[in-house]
Amino acid sequence: MRDLLGGIVFLVFGGLVLLFGWDLPMGTARVPGPGVMPIFGGVMIVFLSLALIGQGLRARAGGEPAYDTEPTNWQGIARVAMSVVMVGLVVLLLPLFGFLACSIALMAGLALLASEPGGRLKAIVFGALVAGTSYLLFVYALQVPMPAGTFWSM
């Protein structure tokens, strides 16, 4: 049942990605436009969700119960929800605090969610290293300007 419901959710999500990415210019094979990745990603999500729906339908036809026999993992659901909230906060706070501060907070927060209770310092150091490395890669190696944030210039 989880496969069937998950497949339907991802099918809707993939359809929305395709819908919103459809109006973006595709560009050419030599110079791809901003619509290439959303369309490619949306198509992949739709195909994989159809496979997941097929797997769920086969399981139901094979006699598996229509309900889940395992208890719900509320801790896992809470972690996923907290991850979504953190990404949303980064999107909102990026213009104010900039890429480096927001990515350090996001990576450290995600690492904290995934770490064991005693590994907090490791998670924070890991988050800072991942964010710092990505900042150096984009700004210096690829020469992509990243938002600095208006908070630091006040």
C-alpha positions in Angstrom: 0.0 0.0 0.0 2.9 2.3 0.8 4.3 1.8 -2.7 1.0 2.6 -4.3 0.4 5.8 -2.3 4.1 6.9 -2.6 3.9 6.4 -6.3 0.8 8.5 -6.6 2.3 11.3 -4.5 5.5 11.3 -6.7 3.4 11.1 -9.9 1.6 14.3 -8.8 4.9 16.0 -7.8 6.6 15.0 -11.1 3.5 16.3 -13.0 3.8 19.6 -11.2 7.5 19.8 -12.0 6.7 19.3 -15.7 3.9 21.8 -15.6 6.0 24.6 -14.1 9.1 23.7 -16.2 7.2 23.5 -19.5 7.2 27.2 -20.1 11.0 27.6 -19.6 13.1 27.8 -22.8 14.8 24.5 -23.6 17.8 26.1 -25.5 19.8 24.0 -27.9 22.0 20.9 -27.6 25.1 23.1 -27.5 23.7 25.6 -25.0 20.9 24.1 -22.9 18.4 26.5 -21.5 16.9 26.7 -18.0 14.0 24.3 -18.9 16.2 21.3 -19.6 16.7 20.2 -16.0 13.1 20.6 -14.8 11.8 18.7 -17.8 14.4 16.0 -17.4 13.8 15.7 -13.7 10.1 15.8 -14.0 10.1 13.0 -16.7 12.4 10.9 -14.5 10.1 11.4 -11.4 7.1 10.4 -13.5 8.7 7.3 -14.9 10.0 6.2 -11.5 6.6 6.9 -9.8 4.9 4.8 -12.5 7.2 1.9 -11.7 6.4 2.4 -8.0 2.7 2.4 -8.7 3.1 -0.8 -10.8 5.0 -2.4 -7.9 2.3 -1.4 -5.5 -0.5 -2.8 -7.8 1.4 -6.1 -8.2 1.8 -6.4 -4.4 -2.0 -5.8 -3.9 -2.8 -8.4 -6.6 -0.4 -10.9 -5.0 -2.5 -10.9 -1.8 -0.6 -8.6 0.4 -2.8 -6.9 3.0 -4.3 -3.6 2.1 -3.0 -2.1 5.3 0.5 -1.8 6.7 1.4 -4.3 9.4 4.4 -2.3 10.6 3.9 0.5 13.1 4.3 4.0 11.7 7.8 5.4 12.2 6.8 8.8 13.6 10.4 9.7 14.4 11.3 9.3 10.7 8.2 11.3 9.6 9.2 14.1 12.0 12.8 14.1 10.6 11.5 14.4 7.0 9.1 17.2 8.1 11.9 19.1 9.9 14.1 18.7 6.8 11.4 20.3 4.6 10.9 23.1 7.1 14.7 23.8 7.2 14.9 24.0 3.4 11.9 26.3 3.4 13.7 28.5 6.0 16.8 28.6 3.9 14.8 29.8 0.9 13.2 32.5 2.9 16.4 33.6 4.7 18.9 33.4 1.8 18.5 37.0 0.7 19.0 38.2 4.2 21.9 36.0 5.4 23.5 34.9 2.2 24.5 31.6 0.8 27.4 30.7 3.1 25.6 31.3 6.4 22.4 29.6 5.2 24.1 26.6 3.7 26.2 26.1 6.9 23.0 26.2 8.9 21.2 23.8 6.5 24.0 21.3 6.2 24.7 21.3 9.9 21.0 20.9 10.7 20.5 18.1 8.2 23.6 16.3 9.6 22.2 16.8 13.1 19.0 15.2 12.1 20.8 12.2 10.6 23.4 11.8 13.4 23.4 9.7 16.5 22.7 11.5 19.8 26.4 11.7 20.7 27.7 12.9 17.3 26.5 16.6 17.5 30.0 18.1 17.2 30.8 15.9 14.2 27.5 16.8 12.5 28.2 20.6 12.9 31.8 20.3 11.7 30.6 18.1 8.7 27.9 20.7 7.8 30.4 23.6 8.0 32.9 21.7 5.8 30.4 20.7 3.2 28.9 24.2 3.0 32.4 25.8 3.0 33.6 23.5 0.3 30.6 24.1 -1.9 31.0 27.9 -1.4 34.7 27.7 -2.4 33.8 25.5 -5.4 31.1 27.8 -6.7 32.7 31.2 -6.0 36.3 30.6 -6.8 36.5 27.5 -9.1 33.4 28.1 -11.1 33.3 31.9 -10.6 29.5 31.9 -9.8 28.5 34.8 -7.7 26.6 33.7 -4.6 24.3 35.9 -2.6 26.2 37.5 0.4 23.0 38.6 2.2 21.9 42.1 3.2 22.2 41.4 7.0 26.0 41.5 6.9 26.1 44.9 5.1 23.9 46.7 7.7 
